[in-house]
């Protein structure tokens, strides 16, 4: 599964894991920078430290988050993943 990054309009020190029930509330609270990932994706695992660092740097501006696209298939499809 390919990694797709989506910038969507909706602060924390590490990337937040979101699911279908938490996504819309997070989106309403602050701007989100979302990585739709797969637990079987080596690139996704390699990206995690950088994604967490990004989250720290963006505190107060944008929230970095991840969505497991293999579990949240409907949410991923909503954004064309």
Secondary structure, DSSP 8 states (H G I E B T S, - for coil): ---EEEEE----SS-EEE-HHHHHHHHHHS-EEEEEE-TT-HHHHHHHHHHHHHHHHTTTT-EEEEEETTT-HHHHHHTT-
